[in-house]
Amino acid sequence: MRTIIELPREQIEALDDECRREGISRAEAVRRAVAEHLRRYSESAARGAFGVWRGRRVDGLKYQETLRREWRR
């Protein structure tokens, strides 16, 4: 799929330099950058979920059971 983006001249120049060094097209560089961004974002979101209960004084299972008892009313 094609898309059009606008980048400041300085970024285009830096991108072109990197593309020459890597021997790749601008499109490939942008694809790689987007893929890396998405990989990092999804990893950080997952990391944020792990250990969320750490440091609490209440047992997680007991807390869950307490909440679910409300559903039986």
Summary of the structure (lengths in Angstrom):
residues: 73
radius of gyration: 23.3
end to end distance: 52.5
largest distance: 67.7
contacts: 119
relative contact order: 0.06
helix: 70%
strand: 0%
